[in-house]
């Protein structure tokens, strides 16, 4: 198996004359896991994340299977039950967690860097990952927890809006699969399905290992080999299909009796690494991603008093992410709120941002960005994403530089070229008479 090493110096300017430097080293383990490592010696702490291409986009016809597997992966081996595994982590002061989304399923660890504390923790994690045996009682327990969560979500208008929105913008793409499954699918998930999913997706060749903390490179390599070595090499997964953009606008109405209507408007955005993301990010920050200083907050809250909570966001993924505007608005003001949301985006597309708003957003983004990297754990998330999505090692510095280089026309062009109001999905969750009375 090919082994290789790449290093790159990452420098993030603080905007106040300072800088943070981090050298990202990259190599491949003996059985094919990608590893990215950043040494940071300020604190005697090591953070590790193993990201597998095992998110809900890999569920197939069994919605919720990826999440069920991820939540069970540390629940026992043939040698240790879940309690013994957990107590072993606690004995050495380590914290471990799992998380799954549409692209990835992750296992994260934080531990002290002293070898006498770190070594047994890494050994425990490696054994749990490689030898998970998914006890039947644990499968039944977590499956029941997921079902109860889904039942509770039926009384949450925001949860109903989210699922309807994902299904609306992604249609028959795997991204439309609800990560938490459905009330119909979750009770049908079996232990055998979990075992098969784990065997297929939790493999060395399907893993990206990110390590940040108080280590030398040699120690990081040892840790990576331990975590990867017990996993089967595995076979490459088929790439996810491309996300198709909707060809026309649609409105999805979900009846729900409440004093407010929940609104989501949007469409698929761009994939991770797309150069257009930077201008879209800036445009979104001005529109609704910049908190109370954003255009939507000013118009919806301060000027008209329609809603205390209005925002927008743009995300990316292995395929396309999403753009969305959202609000919760009084039922009697729904029509006006929809007009404000759509008009605000339309004005940025046709007129572009003012120079004052552009510069205010630029200062806010570049000034706050280093604060998102001031801890090992924060940096770990970015390093893991750089590895998983095959981004350049200087991606974080590129982000700051490209935001600095944007002008009003580049932001306007990105919003116009990648977001089309006449192709957007609108989701309305509220009283039936109210949501049926608007377009």
C-alpha positions in Angstrom: 0.0 0.0 0.0 1.3 3.4 -1.0 2.4 5.6 1.9 3.1 9.3 1.4 3.6 12.5 3.4 2.5 16.1 2.5 3.1 19.1 4.7 1.8 22.6 4.3 2.0 25.7 6.5 -1.4 27.1 7.3 -1.4 30.8 8.4 -4.6 32.5 9.5 -4.3 36.2 9.9 -6.2 37.5 12.9 -7.1 40.8 11.3 -5.4 42.6 14.2 -1.8 42.1 13.2 -1.4 38.6 14.6 -1.5 35.2 13.0 -2.0 31.6 13.9 0.2 29.0 12.2 -0.5 25.3 11.9 1.4 22.9 9.8 -0.8 20.2 8.3 0.9 16.9 7.7 -0.8 14.3 5.6 0.0 10.6 4.9 -1.7 7.3 4.4 -1.6 4.3 6.8 -0.5 0.9 5.8 -4.0 -0.3 5.0 -5.2 2.9 3.3 -6.6 5.4 5.7 -6.0 9.1 5.0 -4.4 10.9 7.9 -4.1 14.6 8.6 -2.2 15.9 11.6 -1.6 19.3 13.2 0.8 19.6 16.2 -0.3 22.1 18.8 1.6 22.1 22.1 -0.2 24.9 24.0 -2.2 22.4 26.1 -1.5 18.7 27.0 -4.5 17.6 25.0 -5.1 15.4 21.9 -8.2 15.5 19.7 -8.9 12.7 17.2 -11.7 12.3 14.7 -12.3 9.3 12.4 -14.7 10.3 9.6 -16.2 7.5 7.5 -18.2 8.0 4.3 -21.1 6.4 6.1 -23.7 9.1 6.4 -27.4 8.8 5.6 -26.7 9.2 1.9 -25.6 5.6 2.1 -28.8 4.3 3.7 -30.4 3.1 0.5 -33.9 2.0 1.2 -33.3 1.7 5.0 -33.6 5.3 6.2 -31.9 5.7 9.6 -29.5 2.8 9.2 -26.4 5.0 9.1 -27.3 6.8 12.3 -28.3 3.6 14.1 -25.0 2.1 13.3 -23.1 5.2 14.3 -24.8 5.4 17.7 -24.1 1.7 18.4 -20.5 1.5 17.3 -19.1 1.9 20.8 -21.7 -0.3 22.5 -19.8 -3.4 22.9 -17.4 -6.0 21.6 -17.1 -9.7 22.3 -14.6 -8.9 25.1 -16.2 -5.7 26.6 -19.7 -4.5 27.0 -20.7 -0.9 26.6 -20.3 -0.1 30.3 -16.8 -1.5 30.4 -15.8 0.5 27.3 -17.2 3.7 28.7 -15.6 3.2 32.1 -12.2 2.6 30.4 -12.5 6.0 28.8 -13.6 7.7 32.0 -10.7 6.1 34.0 -8.2 8.0 31.9 -10.2 11.2 31.7 -11.1 10.8 28.0 -14.2 12.0 26.3 -15.6 10.1 23.3 -18.6 10.9 21.1 -20.3 9.9 17.8 -22.1 11.9 15.2 -23.6 11.3 11.8 -25.0 13.5 9.0 -25.7 13.1 5.3 -22.1 12.6 4.1 -20.2 11.3 7.1 -20.4 9.2 10.3 -17.8 10.3 12.9 -16.2 9.1 16.1 -14.3 11.7 18.1 -12.0 11.5 21.0 -10.4 14.0 23.4 -7.8 12.8 25.8 -4.7 14.0 27.7 -1.5 13.6 25.8 0.6 11.9 28.5 1.4 8.4 27.0 0.3 6.6 30.1 -3.2 8.2 29.7 -3.4 8.4 25.9 -2.1 5.0 24.9 -4.8 2.9 26.7 -7.5 5.2 25.5 -6.4 4.8 21.8 -6.2 1.1 22.3 -9.8 1.0 23.7 -11.1 3.1 20.8 -9.3 1.0 18.2 -10.7 -2.2 19.6 -14.2 -0.8 19.9 -14.3 0.4 16.3 -12.8 -2.7 14.8 -14.6 -5.3 16.9 -18.1 -3.8 17.4 -20.5 -6.6 17.8 -23.8 -4.7 18.1 -25.6 -6.6 20.9 -29.3 -7.2 20.1 -30.5 -5.5 23.3 -28.5 -2.4 22.4 -29.9 -2.3 18.9 -33.4 -2.6 20.3 -32.7 0.2 22.9 -31.3 2.7 20.4 -33.9 1.9 17.8 -36.6 2.7 20.4 -34.8 6.0 21.3 -34.8 6.9 17.6 -38.5 6.1 17.2 -39.4 8.2 20.3 -37.4 11.1 18.9 -39.3 10.8 15.6 -42.6 10.8 17.4 -41.7 13.9 19.3 -40.6 15.5 16.0 -44.2 15.2 14.7 -45.1 17.9 17.2 -42.2 20.2 16.1 -43.0 22.5 13.2 -39.3 23.2 12.6 -38.6 19.5 12.3 -41.5 19.0 9.9 -40.3 21.9 7.8 -36.8 20.6 7.7 -37.8 17.2 6.4 -40.2 18.6 3.9 -37.6 21.0 2.6 -34.9 18.3 2.2 -37.3 16.1 0.3 -38.4 19.0 -1.8 -35.0 20.3 -2.9 -33.3 16.9 -3.3 -36.2 14.9 -4.7 -35.0 11.3 -5.4 -31.3 12.0 -4.5 -30.0 10.2 -1.4 -29.6 13.5 0.4 -33.4 13.5 0.7 -33.2 10.5 3.0 -33.8 11.7 6.6 -30.7 11.0 8.7 -32.8 10.0 11.6 -35.0 7.7 9.6 -38.8 7.7 9.6 -41.5 6.2 11.7 -42.0 3.6 9.0 -38.3 2.7 8.4 -36.8 2.7 11.9 -38.8 -0.1 13.4 -37.8 -2.3 10.5 -34.0 -1.8 11.0 -32.4 -5.1 12.1 -29.2 -6.0 13.8 -28.2 -7.9 10.7 -28.6 -4.7 8.7 -26.4 -2.8 11.1 -23.7 -5.5 11.0 -23.7 -5.4 7.2 -23.6 -1.6 7.1 -20.7 -1.5 9.5 -18.7 -4.1 7.7 -19.2 -2.3 4.4 -18.6 1.3 5.4 -16.4 1.3 8.6 -13.3 0.3 6.7 -9.7 1.6 6.5 -10.0 2.8 2.9 -13.2 4.6 3.7 -11.8 6.5 6.7 -10.2 9.9 7.2 -8.3 10.3 10.5 -7.7 13.8 11.8 -5.4 14.4 14.8 -4.8 17.7 16.4 -2.8 18.3 19.6 0.2 17.8 21.8 2.1 15.1 19.8 5.1 14.6 17.7 4.6 13.3 14.2 6.0 9.9 15.1 3.4 9.5 17.9 0.6 10.6 15.6 1.6 8.0 13.1 1.5 5.3 15.7 -2.0 6.4 16.8 -3.2 6.4 13.2 -1.9 2.9 12.6 -3.6 1.7 15.8 -6.9 3.1 14.8 -6.7 2.0 11.1 -4.9 -1.3 11.6 -7.8 -3.3 13.1 -10.2 -2.2 10.4 -10.7 -4.2 7.2 -9.2 -2.5 4.2 -12.5 -2.6 2.4 -13.6 -1.7 -1.1 -14.1 1.8 -2.6 -17.7 3.0 -2.4 -19.6 4.1 -5.4 -19.6 7.9 -5.8 -22.9 9.6 -4.8 -25.0 10.7 -7.8 -25.0 14.3 -8.8 -27.8 16.5 -7.3 -30.1 17.9 -10.0 -31.4 21.4 -9.7 -35.2 21.8 -9.7 -36.6 22.9 -13.0 -39.5 25.0 -11.5 -40.7 26.5 -8.2 -42.9 24.5 -5.9 -44.7 25.1 -2.6 -45.0 22.3 -0.1 -47.8 22.9 2.6 -47.8 21.0 5.8 -50.8 21.6 8.0 -50.0 22.3 11.6 -52.1 24.2 14.1 -50.1 27.0 15.6 -50.0 30.8 16.1 -47.1 31.1 13.8 -46.2 29.6 10.4 -42.7 28.2 9.8 -41.2 29.1 6.4 -38.2 27.7 4.5 -37.4 28.9 0.9 -34.4 27.6 -1.0 -32.7 25.2 -3.4 -29.5 23.1 -3.7 -26.4 25.2 -3.6 -22.9 24.1 -4.6 -20.6 21.2 -3.7 -17.7 21.5 -1.2 -14.7 23.1 -2.9 -16.7 25.0 -5.5 -15.0 28.4 -6.1 -18.4 30.1 -6.2 -18.9 29.2 -2.5 -16.9 32.2 -1.2 -19.1 34.8 -3.0 -22.2 32.9 -2.0 -21.1 32.8 1.6 -20.5 36.6 1.5 -23.9 37.2 -0.2 -25.6 35.0 2.3 -23.9 36.8 5.2 -25.4 40.1 4.0 -28.8 38.6 3.3 -29.5 36.7 6.5 -26.4 34.9 7.8 -24.9 37.9 9.6 -27.3 38.0 12.6 -29.1 41.2 13.5 -27.1 43.3 11.1 -28.3 41.3 8.0 -30.8 42.5 5.5 -33.5 40.0 6.5 -33.2 40.8 10.2 -33.5 44.5 9.5 -36.5 44.2 7.3 -38.4 41.4 9.0 -37.7 42.4 12.6 -36.7 46.1 13.0 -38.6 47.7 10.1 -41.8 45.7 10.0 -42.0 43.7 13.2 -43.0 40.5 11.3 -40.7 38.1 13.0 -38.0 37.9 15.7 -36.2 35.1 14.0 -35.3 35.4 10.3 -32.1 34.2 8.7 -30.5 32.5 5.8 -27.7 30.0 5.3 -25.6 28.4 2.6 -24.0 25.0 3.1 -22.0 22.6 0.9 -21.5 18.8 0.7 -19.8 16.0 -1.2 -22.4 16.9 -3.9 -24.5 20.0 -3.6 -25.3 21.5 -0.2 -28.3 23.9 0.3 -29.3 27.5 0.4 -32.2 28.4 2.5 -34.1 31.4 3.9 -36.1 30.8 7.0 -38.5 32.5 9.4 -41.3 31.9 11.9 -44.0 34.5 11.3 -47.4 35.5 12.7 -50.1 33.8 10.6 -51.7 37.1 9.7 -48.4 38.4 8.3 -47.4 35.3 6.2 -48.1 36.8 2.8 -46.1 40.0 3.6 -43.2 37.9 5.1 -42.9 35.8 1.9 -42.8 39.0 -0.1 -40.0 40.4 2.0 -37.9 37.2 1.9 -38.1 36.9 -1.9 -37.8 40.6 -2.6 -34.7 40.9 -0.4 -32.9 38.2 -2.2 -34.1 39.5 -5.6 -32.7 43.0 -4.8 -29.2 41.6 -4.0 -29.3 39.7 -7.3 -30.4 42.6 -9.5 -28.9 45.6 -7.7 -26.0 44.0 -5.8 -25.0 44.9 -2.3 -24.1 48.5 -1.2 -20.5 49.2 -0.6 -21.2 49.8 3.1 -22.9 46.5 3.6 -20.2 44.7 1.7 -17.4 46.1 3.8 -19.3 45.5 7.0 -19.8 41.9 6.2 -16.2 41.5 5.1 -14.9 42.9 8.3 -17.2 40.7 10.4 -16.3 37.5 8.5 -12.6 38.0 8.4 -12.4 39.4 11.9 -14.4 36.6 13.6 -12.9 33.7 11.5 -9.8 33.1 13.7 -12.0 32.8 16.7 -13.4 29.7 15.1 -10.0 28.1 15.2 -8.8 29.0 18.7 -9.1 25.5 20.2 -7.9 22.1 19.2 -11.5 20.9 18.8 -12.5 23.7 16.5 -9.5 23.2 14.3 -10.1 19.5 14.3 -13.4 19.9 12.6 -11.8 22.0 9.8 -8.9 19.6 9.4 -11.2 16.6 9.2 -13.2 18.3 6.5 -10.1 19.3 4.5 -9.2 15.6 4.5 -12.6 14.1 3.8 -13.5 16.5 1.0 -10.0 16.6 -0.5 -9.6 20.3 -0.1 -6.2 22.0 -0.4 -4.3 22.3 2.9 -4.3 26.1 2.7 -8.1 26.1 2.4 -8.6 28.1 5.6 -6.1 30.8 4.4 -7.7 30.7 1.0 -11.1 31.4 2.7 -9.9 34.6 4.3 -8.0 35.7 1.1 -10.9 35.1 -1.2 -13.3 36.9 1.1 -10.9 39.9 1.1 -10.8 39.8 -2.7 -14.6 39.9 -3.3 -16.2 42.9 -4.8 -19.9 43.8 -5.2 -20.2 42.5 -8.7 -18.7 39.1 -7.9 -21.1 38.6 -5.0 -24.0 39.8 -7.2 -23.1 37.5 -10.0 -22.8 34.5 -7.7 -26.2 35.1 -6.2 -27.7 35.6 -9.6 -26.0 32.6 -11.3 -26.5 30.0 -8.5 -29.8 31.0 -6.9 -33.0 31.2 -8.9 -36.2 32.2 -7.2 -38.3 30.6 -10.0 -36.7 27.3 -9.1 -36.9 27.4 -5.4 -38.9 25.2 -3.0 -41.1 27.0 -0.4 -42.2 25.0 2.6 -45.0 26.3 4.8 -45.8 24.6 8.1 -48.9 26.2 9.7 -52.7 26.3 9.9 -54.2 24.8 6.8 -56.4 27.8 6.0 -53.4 30.2 6.3 -50.9 28.3 4.2 -53.4 27.5 1.5 -54.2 31.2 1.1 -50.7 32.2 -0.2 -48.6 31.3 -3.1 
